[in-house]
Amino acid sequence: MAGVAPSSEPTLQDTHELEKGPVDSEKGVDNLEAHSESIHVKPTSAALIYEKLLGYGVEIRVILFFNLICAIPPAYIAIWGPKLALRQMIHARYSFGYFGAAVPALLNALTFIGFTILAIILGGQTLASVRDDKSLSSSVGIVIISLITLLLCLCGYKSISWFGRAMSIPMCISMVIALGVGGSKLEDPPTVGPASVASVLTFASAIAGFTLSVGPLCMDFTCSMKPQTSSWRLFLAMYSGVFTSYAAFMWFGAILAAASLVNPDWQEGYANGNVGGLLAAVYRPAGAFGKILVALLSLSLGSGIAASVYSVSLSTQTLLPVLRHIPRIVLSACIIAAAIPLSILASPKFQETWTNFLALIASWVSVFLAIIIVEHLVFRRSYSAYNLSQWDSPGKLPTGISALVAGGVGVGLAVPCINQAWYVGPIAEHTGDIGFIVAFVASALVYVPTRVMERKFVGRG
């Protein structure tokens, strides 16, 4: 999520405007921040939750297939960044309109506030699990992780990016070490019976909630890249970065979840959905070195949380333009301050909160991605069709009516297709959770005729 600053490196504490990233002639695919900022332990938790429903073999294949598919839209949208130099939520104005773009901006802000809270909980639980005597509570761990995140925000986005890259190698090594020290306990898991279509699609919805969520912010990663950046190289870099980081750590979670079913000490660590406790149990044979690795896993979330906070600050400034004059570090501090008590309250129900949250994300993100992709492919067709001087002119941008109508239809049709613990729609009872698929297809199909009518009768944008 590259920011914009008077200097060549963006920082969080700037008061700069929202519309464009300064073109950095040195910045290309080779130093794309997305390579490293997704490398953390958070995706592991998604696979842990669904092991008992699917079984190890099915879960591995579902992770592979749906990550391969869901990584495509974010990677495709990322290539628009260097060509347009627009931030993601500013770009949304070219389909949702000046005022209509407030809707995805609000949803994006809420999404990454949710991700921030859940990542802080996970980091706090993992850090607390370092102490076998339980002298460090999850609440204290949450506060520590939050303060580390705030420190990263104070240091600026360059530091966040550096921290993410610095932690990426230890994270990959830690995963290999975990499989090594726990190798003797990686026995064949018990059979859980044939996986139902409903269970597969419910897990797929969670994967989509993770992977597709990169879409509403990926132009923030790439908007300050030089315009000559190869689109194919950028697509492949973003695709491989998103797919590899999410799929690898989900597979890691699936392996640990399967092994925990036949290892009582691992089950004890994972009591009440405590991912940190499970990780501590896995690394326990490594002694003090294992504790260091657990601590590193908790700290690996720092750059991802800080990047989420950055995305929230950008979205709130798009939602309420008056906030663009407030230093982003102030907004970041307010977001983190609000997240601490919410994280402490939600911590005892982490697993339940996590599954409900991911299902909700998948539907709205699918709608958003469908609309902006159709706008680009069907109505713009080239980058020159975007009049970049109109980014802040409500009377010259689209009205956004077509996008809001299409989005409303997509979400409305998705609701009866959702199958989660908290709600099972009448269609989902027979098909499983296809909410995010229906949302994407329906909003894309409705957007085409409504946008045609908007252009014909209003003639803007």
RODO-2510 file (C-alpha; in nm, 4 decimals, decimal comma):
residues 461
     n   res          X          Y          Z
     1     m     0,0000     0,0000     0,0000
     2     a     0,2283     0,2673    -0,1206
     3     g     0,1466     0,6075     0,0184
     4     v     0,2137     0,9575    -0,1077
     5     a     0,4619     1,1954     0,0437
     6     p     0,6525     1,5034    -0,0590
     7     s     0,9613     1,2864    -0,0605
     8     s     1,0143     0,9784    -0,2744
     9     e     0,9109     0,7482     0,0091
    10     p     0,5555     0,7642     0,1445
    11     t     0,4937     0,7772     0,5169
    12     l     0,1934     0,7515     0,7426
    13     q     0,2317     1,0837     0,9138
    14     d     0,1829     1,3003     0,6056
    15     t    -0,1000     1,5438     0,5458
    16     h    -0,0770     1,5066     0,1699
    17     e    -0,3726     1,4747    -0,0657
    18     l    -0,5334     1,1502    -0,1683
    19     e    -0,5550     1,1426    -0,5417
    20     k    -0,2155     1,0323    -0,6721
    21     g     0,1073     0,8698    -0,5751
    22     p     0,4242     1,0502    -0,6807
    23     v     0,5902     0,8564    -0,9586
    24     d     0,9069     0,7041    -0,8199
    25     s     1,1414     0,6401    -1,1116
    26     e     1,3300     0,3837    -0,9041
    27     k     1,0298     0,1897    -0,7840
    28     g     0,9393    -0,1165    -0,9848
    29     v     0,8220    -0,4732    -0,9475
    30     d     1,1403    -0,5832    -0,7709
    31     n     1,0552    -0,3845    -0,4573
    32     l     0,6816    -0,4434    -0,4519
    33     e     0,5793    -0,4379    -0,0862
    34     a     0,3027    -0,6936    -0,1436
    35     h     0,5682    -0,9651    -0,1662
    36     s     0,6312    -0,9468     0,2059
    37     e     0,3414    -0,7827     0,3856
    38     s     0,1141    -1,0846     0,3438
    39     i     0,3748    -1,3169     0,4963
    40     h     0,2515    -1,3674     0,8486
    41     v     0,0742    -1,6251     1,0585
    42     k    -0,2820    -1,4885     1,0200
    43     p    -0,3915    -1,7147     0,7280
    44     t    -0,2976    -2,0171     0,9392
    45     s    -0,6003    -1,9581     1,1595
    46     a    -0,8481    -1,9987     0,8717
    47     a    -0,7364    -2,3547     0,7976
    48     l    -0,7372    -2,4525     1,1654
    49     i    -1,1060    -2,3716     1,1991
    50     y    -1,2332    -2,6024     0,9228
    51     e    -1,0207    -2,9157     0,9704
    52     k    -1,2902    -3,1143     1,1529
    53     l    -1,5446    -3,0377     0,8794
    54     l    -1,3338    -3,1255     0,5764
    55     g    -1,0423    -3,3448     0,6668
    56     y    -0,6807    -3,2861     0,5760
    57     g    -0,6793    -3,4019     0,2139
    58     v    -0,9879    -3,2100     0,1063
    59     e    -0,8775    -2,8979     0,2905
    60     i    -0,5402    -2,8935     0,1121
    61     r    -0,7074    -2,9171    -0,2297
    62     v    -0,9682    -2,6514    -0,1493
    63     i    -0,6944    -2,4132    -0,0324
    64     l    -0,5031    -2,4682    -0,3567
    65     f    -0,7960    -2,4291    -0,5956
    66     f    -0,9677    -2,1266    -0,4449
    67     n    -0,6463    -1,9364    -0,3774
    68     l    -0,5436    -1,9927    -0,7395
    69     i    -0,8740    -1,8373    -0,8513
    70     c    -0,9136    -1,5645    -0,5892
    71     a    -0,5620    -1,4244    -0,6354
    72     i    -0,6409    -1,3277    -0,9973
    73     p    -0,8633    -1,0173    -0,9428
    74     p    -0,6249    -0,8407    -0,6993
    75     a    -0,3276    -0,9087    -0,9271
    76     y    -0,5152    -0,7766    -1,2310
    77     i    -0,6296    -0,4597    -1,0551
    78     a    -0,2751    -0,3986    -0,9286
    79     i    -0,1494    -0,3362    -1,2832
    80     w    -0,3759    -0,0290    -1,3089
    81     g    -0,1775     0,1487    -1,0360
    82     p     0,1310     0,2509    -1,2368
    83     k    -0,0794     0,3511    -1,5379
    84     l    -0,3278     0,5710    -1,3497
    85     a    -0,1357     0,6631    -1,0314
    86     l    -0,4661     0,6651    -0,8438
    87     r    -0,5336     0,5283    -0,4995
    88     q    -0,7865     0,2454    -0,4907
    89     m    -1,0780     0,4285    -0,3326
    90     i    -1,0194     0,7344    -0,5517
    91     h    -1,0254     0,5059    -0,8552
    92     a    -1,3611     0,3742    -0,7318
    93     r    -1,5105     0,7180    -0,8042
    94     y    -1,4844     0,6419    -1,1768
    95     s    -1,7577     0,3788    -1,1359
    96     f    -1,9304     0,4540    -0,8029
    97     g    -1,9202     0,8321    -0,8461
    98     y    -1,7865     1,0951    -0,6078
    99     f    -2,0487     1,0402    -0,3385
   100     g    -2,1232     0,6754    -0,4138
   101     a    -1,7579     0,5844    -0,3575
   102     a    -1,8205     0,6570     0,0087
   103     v    -1,9975     0,3190     0,0289
   104     p    -1,6999     0,0979    -0,0667
   105     a    -1,4713     0,3338     0,1273
   106     l    -1,6803     0,2779     0,4408
   107     l    -1,6967    -0,0981     0,3860
   108     n    -1,3231    -0,1108     0,3207
   109     a    -1,2545     0,0836     0,6391
   110     l    -1,4780    -0,1497     0,8408
   111     t    -1,3169    -0,4534     0,6782
   112     f    -0,9654    -0,3551     0,7728
   113     i    -1,0696    -0,2384     1,1171
   114     g    -1,1994    -0,5933     1,1562
   115     f    -0,8774    -0,7427     1,0204
   116     t    -0,6818    -0,5153     1,2538
   117     i    -0,8771    -0,6316     1,5581
   118     l    -0,8521    -0,9995     1,4695
   119     a    -0,4812    -0,9766     1,3879
   120     i    -0,4148    -0,7975     1,7173
   121     i    -0,6020    -1,0746     1,9005
   122     l    -0,4019    -1,3421     1,7209
   123     g    -0,0748    -1,1613     1,7877
   124     g    -0,1625    -1,1064     2,1525
   125     q    -0,2610    -1,4697     2,2081
   126     t     0,0536    -1,5931     2,0365
   127     l     0,2795    -1,3612     2,2351
   128     a     0,1101    -1,4628     2,5609
   129     s     0,1691    -1,8298     2,4776
   130     v     0,5460    -1,7775     2,4980
   131     r     0,5204    -1,7978     2,8784
   132     d     0,4349    -2,1496     2,9939
   133     d     0,3390    -2,0207     3,3398
   134     k     0,0668    -1,8003     3,1827
   135     s     0,2123    -1,4959     3,3599
   136     l     0,1537    -1,2958     3,0413
   137     s    -0,2169    -1,2660     2,9670
   138     s    -0,3686    -1,2337     2,6217
   139     s    -0,4875    -0,8845     2,7138
   140     v    -0,1331    -0,7725     2,7904
   141     g    -0,0144    -0,9368     2,4693
   142     i    -0,2814    -0,7448     2,2772
   143     v    -0,1611    -0,4160     2,4237
   144     i     0,2028    -0,4969     2,3410
   145     i     0,1231    -0,5875     1,9788
   146     s    -0,0872    -0,2710     1,9461
   147     l     0,1951    -0,0521     2,0754
   148     i     0,4429    -0,2148     1,8361
   149     t     0,2010    -0,1425     1,5519
   150     l     0,1686     0,2197     1,6603
   151     l     0,5487     0,2489     1,6708
   152     l     0,5685     0,1208     1,3134
   153     c     0,3066     0,3760     1,2099
   154     l     0,5082     0,6523     1,3744
   155     c     0,8171     0,5473     1,1815
   156     g     0,6355     0,5731     0,8490
   157     y     0,5485     0,3426     0,5663
   158     k     0,9090     0,2920     0,4610
   159     s     0,9720     0,1348     0,8010
   160     i     0,6561    -0,0760     0,7772
   161     s     0,7678    -0,2085     0,4407
   162     w     1,1210    -0,2753     0,5682
   163     f     0,9868    -0,4552     0,8755
   164     g     0,7622    -0,6722     0,6593
   165     r     1,0514    -0,7707     0,4355
   166     a     1,2789    -0,8317     0,7330
   167     m     1,0244    -1,0633     0,8957
   168     s     0,9361    -1,2571     0,5810
   169     i     1,2471    -1,4768     0,5816
   170     p     1,2222    -1,5737     0,9530
   171     m     0,8549    -1,6568     0,8971
   172     c     0,9316    -1,8978     0,6164
   173     i     1,2149    -2,0545     0,8169
   174     s     0,9907    -2,0839     1,1237
   175     m     0,7322    -2,2749     0,9236
   176     v     0,9929    -2,5264     0,8085
   177     i     1,1303    -2,5626     1,1625
   178     a     0,7793    -2,6262     1,2958
   179     l     0,7362    -2,9142     1,0548
   180     g     1,0783    -3,0418     1,1593
   181     v     1,0405    -3,0304     1,5377
   182     g     0,6831    -3,1558     1,5164
   183     g     0,7568    -3,4146     1,2515
   184     s     0,7218    -3,7099     1,4862
   185     k     0,3667    -3,6012     1,5644
   186     l     0,2555    -3,5458     1,2063
   187     e     0,0753    -3,8778     1,1929
   188     d    -0,2096    -3,9691     0,9626
   189     p    -0,5151    -3,7851     1,0972
   190     p    -0,8372    -3,9703     1,1749
   191     t    -1,0910    -3,9932     0,8955
   192     v    -1,3704    -3,7389     0,9310
   193     g    -1,5961    -3,8819     0,6609
   194     p    -1,6714    -3,7500     0,3136
   195     a    -1,6703    -3,3726     0,2972
   196     s    -2,0039    -3,2245     0,1947
   197     v    -2,0361    -2,9675    -0,0812
   198     a    -2,1739    -2,7250     0,1769
   199     s    -1,8629    -2,7617     0,3945
   200     v    -1,6296    -2,7128     0,0985
   201     l    -1,8095    -2,3979    -0,0169
   202     t    -1,8252    -2,2594     0,3367
   203     f    -1,4475    -2,2938     0,3647
   204     a    -1,4119    -2,1476     0,0148
   205     s    -1,6038    -1,8419     0,1331
   206     a    -1,3519    -1,7957     0,4146
   207     i    -1,0622    -1,8257     0,1686
   208     a    -1,2281    -1,5700    -0,0583
   209     g    -1,2712    -1,3374     0,2383
   210     f    -0,8958    -1,3529     0,2915
   211     t    -0,7576    -1,3442    -0,0604
   212     l    -1,0085    -1,1186    -0,2368
   213     s    -0,9774    -0,8611     0,0416
   214     v    -0,6432    -0,7570    -0,1086
   215     g    -0,8379    -0,6229    -0,4081
   216     p    -0,9810    -0,3054    -0,2508
   217     l    -0,6329    -0,1830    -0,1599
   218     c    -0,3896    -0,3240    -0,4161
   219     m    -0,3646    -0,0024    -0,6231
   220     d    -0,2389     0,1597    -0,3031
   221     f     0,0600    -0,0765    -0,3330
   222     t     0,1349     0,0156    -0,6927
   223     c     0,0144     0,3733    -0,7561
   224     s     0,3620     0,5257    -0,7153
   225     m     0,5387     0,2808    -0,9452
   226     k     0,6849     0,4156    -1,2673
   227     p     0,4324     0,4080    -1,5572
   228     q     0,6711     0,1991    -1,7678
   229     t     0,6411    -0,0917    -1,5247
   230     s     0,5677    -0,4118    -1,7152
   231     s     0,2049    -0,5091    -1,6596
   232     w     0,2817    -0,8784    -1,6990
   233     r     0,5703    -0,8685    -1,4541
   234     l     0,3603    -0,6753    -1,2054
   235     f     0,0664    -0,9128    -1,2445
   236     l     0,2855    -1,2177    -1,1910
   237     a     0,4631    -1,0582    -0,8955
   238     m     0,1392    -0,9625    -0,7221
   239     y    -0,0267    -1,2940    -0,8057
   240     s     0,2634    -1,5031    -0,6800
   241     g     0,3005    -1,2868    -0,3695
   242     v    -0,0663    -1,3106    -0,2724
   243     f    -0,1115    -1,6765    -0,3654
   244     t     0,2091    -1,8051    -0,2111
   245     s     0,1794    -1,6235     0,1198
   246     y    -0,1864    -1,7087     0,1792
   247     a    -0,1851    -2,0638     0,0446
   248     a     0,1399    -2,1627     0,2180
   249     f     0,0298    -2,0490     0,5631
   250     m    -0,3176    -2,1973     0,5148
   251     w    -0,1530    -2,5291     0,4266
   252     f     0,0622    -2,4892     0,7362
   253     g    -0,2538    -2,4452     0,9419
   254     a    -0,4165    -2,7479     0,7798
   255     i    -0,1160    -2,9657     0,8646
   256     l    -0,1130    -2,8511     1,2276
   257     a    -0,4887    -2,8913     1,2588
   258     a    -0,4770    -3,2468     1,1251
   259     a    -0,1932    -3,3423     1,3597
   260     s    -0,3642    -3,1822     1,6594
   261     l    -0,6525    -3,4292     1,6277
   262     v    -0,4221    -3,7136     1,7370
   263     n    -0,1921    -3,5224     1,9763
   264     p    -0,3435    -3,4423     2,3183
   265     d    -0,0819    -3,1774     2,4057
   266     w    -0,1493    -2,9931     2,0813
   267     q    -0,5233    -3,0191     2,1442
   268     e    -0,4704    -2,8701     2,4889
   269     g    -0,2754    -2,5813     2,3396
   270     y    -0,5513    -2,5171     2,0894
   271     a    -0,8211    -2,5120     2,3576
   272     n    -1,0928    -2,2530     2,2888
   273     g    -0,9463    -2,1805     1,9467
   274     n    -0,6184    -2,0416     2,0848
   275     v    -0,3944    -2,0449     1,7765
   276     g    -0,1027    -1,9101     1,9780
   277     g    -0,1358    -2,1949     2,2255
   278     l    -0,1190    -2,4481     1,9439
   279     l     0,1918    -2,2838     1,7979
   280     a     0,3572    -2,2846     2,1400
   281     a     0,2817    -2,6563     2,1758
   282     v     0,4290    -2,7285     1,8324
   283     y     0,7546    -2,5440     1,9082
   284     r     0,7867    -2,6678     2,2678
   285     p     1,0408    -2,9445     2,1813
   286     a     1,2778    -2,6699     2,0599
   287     g     1,2982    -2,5212     2,4098
   288     a     1,4037    -2,1574     2,4417
   289     f     1,4661    -2,1342     2,0681
   290     g     1,1080    -2,2436     2,0107
   291     k     0,9841    -1,9638     2,2362
   292     i     1,1808    -1,7135     2,0278
   293     l     1,0151    -1,8474     1,7142
   294     v     0,6687    -1,8147     1,8698
   295     a     0,7490    -1,4553     1,9644
   296     l     0,8654    -1,3873     1,6070
   297     l     0,5416    -1,5312     1,4716
   298     s     0,3452    -1,2892     1,6873
   299     l     0,5619    -0,9956     1,5796
   300     s     0,5240    -1,0917     1,2130
   301     l     0,1708    -0,9559     1,2300
   302     g     0,2980    -0,6045     1,3025
   303     s     0,3575    -0,4910     0,9439
   304     g     0,0297    -0,6395     0,8258
   305     i    -0,1640    -0,4665     1,1040
   306     a     0,0089    -0,1350     1,0354
   307     a    -0,0670    -0,1694     0,6645
   308     s    -0,4329    -0,2379     0,7485
   309     v    -0,4416     0,0724     0,9672
   310     y    -0,2937     0,2691     0,6786
   311     s    -0,5681     0,1427     0,4462
   312     v    -0,8337     0,2412     0,6997
   313     s    -0,6917     0,5932     0,7238
   314     l    -0,6973     0,6284     0,3441
   315     s    -1,0548     0,5014     0,3258
   316     t    -1,1762     0,7343     0,6000
   317     q    -1,0153     1,0307     0,4241
   318     t    -1,1979     0,9325     0,1052
   319     l    -1,5198     0,8865     0,3005
   320     l    -1,4830     1,2209     0,4791
   321     p    -1,2602     1,4518     0,2702
   322     v    -1,2380     1,6986     0,5594
   323     l    -1,0112     1,4437     0,7306
   324     r    -0,7465     1,4726     0,4594
   325     h    -0,5964     1,7677     0,6466
   326     i    -0,5460     1,5590     0,9610
   327     p    -0,2051     1,3866     0,9819
   328     r    -0,2504     1,0181     0,9170
   329     i    -0,0571     0,9262     1,2268
   330     v    -0,3367     1,0889     1,4295
   331     l    -0,5953     0,8777     1,2485
   332     s    -0,3766     0,5695     1,2921
   333     a    -0,3416     0,6332     1,6654
   334     c    -0,7187     0,6727     1,7007
   335     i    -0,7807     0,3483     1,5111
   336     i    -0,5343     0,1536     1,7259
   337     a    -0,6697     0,3084     2,0461
   338     a    -1,0205     0,1950     1,9511
   339     a    -0,8977    -0,1497     1,8453
   340     i    -0,7340    -0,2350     2,1798
   341     p    -1,0516    -0,2599     2,3946
   342     l    -1,2466    -0,4211     2,1094
   343     s    -0,9716    -0,6814     2,0685
   344     i    -0,9722    -0,7611     2,4395
   345     l    -1,3514    -0,8024     2,4368
   346     a    -1,3536    -1,0246     2,1264
   347     s    -1,0546    -1,2338     2,2301
   348     p    -1,2480    -1,5087     2,4160
   349     k    -1,4595    -1,5684     2,1026
   350     f    -1,1822    -1,5375     1,8466
   351     q    -1,2757    -1,8429     1,6388
   352     e    -1,6457    -1,7539     1,6184
   353     t    -1,5689    -1,3896     1,5372
   354     w    -1,3153    -1,4921     1,2724
   355     t    -1,5506    -1,7205     1,0761
   356     n    -1,8418    -1,4749     1,0829
   357     f    -1,6187    -1,1886     0,9739
   358     l    -1,4625    -1,3658     0,6749
   359     a    -1,8002    -1,4706     0,5352
   360     l    -1,9267    -1,1125     0,5395
   361     i    -1,6145    -0,9770     0,3701
   362     a    -1,6312    -1,2137     0,0739
   363     s    -1,9704    -1,0878    -0,0450
   364     w    -1,9091    -0,7132    -0,0476
   365     v    -1,5568    -0,7446    -0,1872
   366     s    -1,6900    -0,9635    -0,4705
   367     v    -1,9424    -0,6932    -0,5593
   368     f    -1,6783    -0,4193    -0,5548
   369     l    -1,4298    -0,6116    -0,7676
   370     a    -1,6941    -0,7127    -1,0216
   371     i    -1,8087    -0,3535    -1,0737
   372     i    -1,4677    -0,1909    -1,1155
   373     i    -1,3427    -0,4724    -1,3413
   374     v    -1,6507    -0,4502    -1,5663
   375     e    -1,6158    -0,0709    -1,5769
   376     h    -1,2546    -0,1054    -1,6870
   377     l    -1,3011    -0,3861    -1,9415
   378     v    -1,6369    -0,2910    -2,0922
   379     f    -1,6692     0,0856    -2,0621
   380     r    -1,3167     0,2295    -2,0296
   381     r    -1,1206    -0,0257    -2,2334
   382     s    -0,8039     0,1831    -2,2100
   383     y    -0,6260     0,3925    -1,9496
   384     s    -0,6671     0,7039    -2,1636
   385     a    -1,0441     0,6812    -2,1098
   386     y    -0,9946     0,7908    -1,7486
   387     n    -0,9929     1,1705    -1,7268
   388     l    -0,7617     1,1977    -1,4297
   389     s    -0,8279     1,5686    -1,3860
   390     q    -1,1870     1,4876    -1,2835
   391     w    -1,0986     1,2790    -0,9784
   392     d    -1,2371     1,5418    -0,7371
   393     s    -1,5180     1,6865    -0,9526
   394     p    -1,8574     1,5413    -0,8508
   395     g    -2,0335     1,6948    -1,1501
   396     k    -1,7993     1,5316    -1,4016
   397     l    -1,7677     1,1848    -1,2513
   398     p    -2,0340     0,9136    -1,2984
   399     t    -2,3400     0,9496    -1,0772
   400     g    -2,2701     0,6093    -0,9243
   401     i    -2,6348     0,5061    -0,9486
   402     s    -2,5576     0,2087    -1,1721
   403     a    -2,2838     0,0843    -0,9376
   404     l    -2,5013     0,1202    -0,6293
   405     v    -2,7967    -0,0538    -0,7979
   406     a    -2,5763    -0,3382    -0,9203
   407     g    -2,4122    -0,3664    -0,5798
   408     g    -2,7482    -0,3710    -0,4043
   409     v    -2,8754    -0,6468    -0,6335
   410     g    -2,5554    -0,8461    -0,5884
   411     v    -2,5680    -0,8286    -0,2095
   412     g    -2,9433    -0,8901    -0,2053
   413     l    -2,9094    -1,2076    -0,4105
   414     a    -2,6080    -1,3198    -0,2080
   415     v    -2,7929    -1,3130     0,1258
   416     p    -3,0099    -1,6234     0,0634
   417     c    -2,6976    -1,8008    -0,0656
   418     i    -2,4926    -1,7620     0,2550
   419     n    -2,4307    -2,0682     0,4715
   420     q    -2,2579    -1,9862     0,7981
   421     a    -2,3040    -2,0769     1,1633
   422     w    -2,4963    -1,7556     1,2304
   423     y    -2,7212    -1,7728     0,9230
   424     v    -2,8206    -2,0260     0,6578
   425     g    -3,0075    -1,8876     0,3583
   426     p    -3,2864    -2,0836     0,1872
   427     i    -3,0793    -2,1382    -0,1283
   428     a    -2,7642    -2,2206     0,0674
   429     e    -2,9485    -2,5039     0,2431
   430     h    -2,9311    -2,6936    -0,0859
   431     t    -2,6143    -2,5561    -0,2459
   432     g    -2,3782    -2,4582     0,0333
   433     d    -2,2310    -2,1102     0,0676
   434     i    -2,2223    -1,9598    -0,2816
   435     g    -2,2886    -1,6048    -0,1619
   436     f    -1,9608    -1,4540    -0,2837
   437     i    -1,9953    -1,6217    -0,6253
   438     v    -2,3537    -1,5024    -0,6715
   439     a    -2,2569    -1,1524    -0,5556
   440     f    -1,9792    -1,1291    -0,8151
   441     v    -2,1803    -1,2640    -1,1096
   442     a    -2,5050    -1,0813    -1,0307
   443     s    -2,3464    -0,7413    -0,9765
   444     a    -2,1410    -0,7755    -1,2978
   445     l    -2,4470    -0,8699    -1,5038
   446     v    -2,6649    -0,5931    -1,3606
   447     y    -2,3949    -0,3276    -1,3870
   448     v    -2,3650    -0,3520    -1,7667
   449     p    -2,7216    -0,2459    -1,8624
   450     t    -2,7567     0,0061    -1,5797
   451     r    -2,4255     0,1699    -1,6698
   452     v    -2,5303     0,1837    -2,0361
   453     m    -2,8484     0,3673    -1,9354
   454     e    -2,6556     0,5978    -1,7031
   455     r    -2,4160     0,6956    -1,9806
   456     k    -2,7024     0,7428    -2,2265
   457     f    -2,9281     0,9592    -2,0115
   458     v    -2,6754     1,1332    -1,7858
   459     g    -2,3669     1,1269    -2,0054
   460     r    -2,1105     1,1715    -1,7287
   461     g    -1,7902     0,9872    -1,6586
***
